[in-house]
Amino acid sequence: MTAEWIAPPAERAEPDHVAAERRALQQWLDYHRGTLLMKCAGLTPEQLRLRAVSSSNLSLLGLVRHLADAERGWFRQCAAGQDVPDLYWTEADGSADFNDIEVADAAADLDTYRREIGAAREAVAGRGLDDVVPFPWGGPDRDIRWIYLHMIEEYARHNGHADLIREAIDGTTGD
């Protein structure tokens, strides 16, 4: 008999209290990435799929999948102009990242999320914060700084969701 997979422990580094702008943006984004992984740590695939509220499609696994797509979309597709497909989003279901979790492989999705973080870092490593990139989905161009700030906002909002979902699963609280 093999032990059931559980989400691995996660570490999160505190951002510097004084840092240059690029370093501060990277550290705060990494802090939020680590927060999401901490909310998932120690849970089984079934727990990661749980929706805390029956009227909502939000789950921890859905958030992981959603933010993997956001990492890919904003850093790779938008900032770097890479021609890579979306991970979960489809024309038929713009919320497939949240909706299609019953048969999702939690371990594989967490690995995908971690790989997307690495690929996102690489995608903007040589870009300046003032570099302006075209917005591939229609709308005004954005600079790399805007993308960092947007992703920090995206994570902050969804980590609030993750905190409530985790508390509903097993009572674990904390930032």
C-alpha positions in Angstrom: 0.0 0.0 0.0 1.3 3.4 -1.0 0.8 6.5 1.0 -1.6 9.1 -0.4 0.1 12.1 -2.0 -0.1 15.3 0.0 1.0 18.8 -1.1 4.6 19.3 0.0 5.6 21.9 2.6 6.4 25.4 1.3 8.8 28.0 2.4 8.2 31.7 2.1 10.9 34.4 2.4 10.0 37.8 3.9 10.6 40.7 1.6 13.4 43.1 2.4 12.2 46.2 4.3 14.4 48.4 2.1 15.1 47.3 -1.5 15.5 48.7 -4.9 12.2 48.8 -6.9 12.8 45.7 -9.1 14.0 43.6 -6.1 11.0 44.7 -4.0 8.5 43.8 -6.8 10.2 40.4 -7.3 10.3 39.7 -3.5 6.7 40.7 -2.9 5.5 38.6 -5.8 7.6 35.6 -4.5 6.1 36.2 -1.1 2.6 35.8 -2.5 3.5 32.8 -4.5 4.9 31.2 -1.4 1.7 32.1 0.5 -0.4 30.2 -2.0 1.9 27.2 -1.7 1.7 27.4 2.1 -2.1 27.3 2.0 -1.9 24.1 0.0 0.8 22.4 2.0 -0.2 19.2 3.8 -3.5 18.7 2.0 -4.6 15.7 0.0 -5.9 16.0 -3.6 -9.4 15.7 -2.3 -8.9 18.5 0.1 -7.3 20.7 -2.5 -10.4 20.2 -4.7 -12.9 21.1 -1.9 -15.0 24.2 -2.5 -15.5 26.1 0.8 -18.9 27.4 -0.3 -21.4 25.4 -2.4 -22.3 28.4 -4.5 -18.7 29.1 -5.5 -16.3 27.3 -7.9 -13.3 28.4 -5.8 -11.0 25.8 -4.5 -7.3 25.8 -3.6 -6.5 23.6 -6.6 -8.6 25.9 -8.8 -6.6 28.9 -7.5 -3.3 27.0 -8.2 -4.4 26.3 -11.8 -5.8 29.9 -12.3 -2.5 31.5 -11.1 -0.4 29.1 -13.2 -2.4 30.4 -16.2 -2.0 34.0 -15.0 1.8 33.5 -14.6 2.0 32.2 -18.2 -0.4 34.8 -19.6 1.1 37.9 -18.1 4.8 37.1 -18.0 5.3 34.7 -20.9 2.5 35.5 -23.4 2.3 39.3 -22.7 5.7 40.4 -21.4 7.9 38.1 -23.4 5.6 37.6 -26.4 6.0 33.9 -26.3 3.6 31.8 -28.4 2.6 29.3 -25.7 -0.9 28.0 -25.3 -3.0 28.6 -22.2 -2.8 25.8 -19.6 -6.5 25.5 -18.6 -8.5 28.4 -20.1 -10.4 27.5 -23.2 -12.7 29.3 -25.6 -15.5 27.0 -24.5 -14.9 27.5 -20.8 -13.1 30.6 -19.6 -13.2 29.2 -16.0 -11.9 25.7 -16.8 -9.1 26.3 -14.3 -11.7 26.4 -11.6 -14.4 24.2 -13.1 -12.5 21.1 -14.3 -10.9 20.0 -11.0 -12.8 16.8 -10.2 -10.5 14.8 -12.5 -7.5 17.1 -12.2 -4.1 15.7 -11.0 -3.3 17.8 -8.0 0.4 16.8 -7.9 0.8 17.5 -11.6 -1.0 20.8 -11.3 1.2 22.0 -8.4 4.3 20.9 -10.5 3.0 22.9 -13.5 2.4 25.9 -11.2 6.0 25.8 -9.9 7.4 25.4 -13.5 5.3 28.4 -14.6 6.8 30.5 -11.9 10.3 29.6 -13.1 9.4 30.3 -16.7 7.8 33.6 -15.7 11.0 34.7 -13.9 13.1 33.7 -17.0 10.7 35.5 -19.4 11.3 38.9 -17.8 14.8 38.5 -16.5 16.3 40.7 -19.1 13.4 43.2 -19.3 13.4 46.6 -17.7 10.5 47.8 -15.6 9.9 50.6 -18.0 9.8 48.3 -21.1 6.4 48.6 -22.7 4.9 45.5 -24.2 1.9 45.1 -26.4 -1.2 43.7 -24.7 -2.0 40.6 -26.8 -5.7 40.4 -25.8 -6.7 43.9 -27.0 -6.4 47.1 -25.1 -3.6 49.5 -24.1 0.1 48.4 -23.9 1.6 48.0 -20.5 5.0 48.2 -19.0 6.7 45.4 -17.1 6.2 47.3 -13.8 2.4 47.3 -14.4 2.5 43.5 -14.9 4.4 43.0 -11.6 2.0 45.2 -9.8 -1.0 43.5 -11.3 0.3 40.0 -10.4 0.9 41.1 -6.8 -2.7 42.4 -6.7 -4.0 39.2 -8.3 -2.2 37.1 -5.7 -3.1 39.2 -2.8 -6.8 38.9 -3.7 -6.7 35.2 -4.3 -4.6 34.5 -1.2 -7.4 36.0 0.7 -9.7 33.5 -0.9 -7.2 30.7 -0.2 -7.0 31.7 3.5 -10.8 31.3 3.8 -10.8 28.0 1.9 -8.0 26.5 4.0 -9.7 27.6 7.2 -12.9 25.9 6.0 -11.0 22.7 5.2 -9.1 22.1 8.5 -9.2 25.2 10.6 -5.7 26.3 9.6 -5.4 30.1 9.7 -2.5 32.5 9.2 -1.0 34.7 6.5 
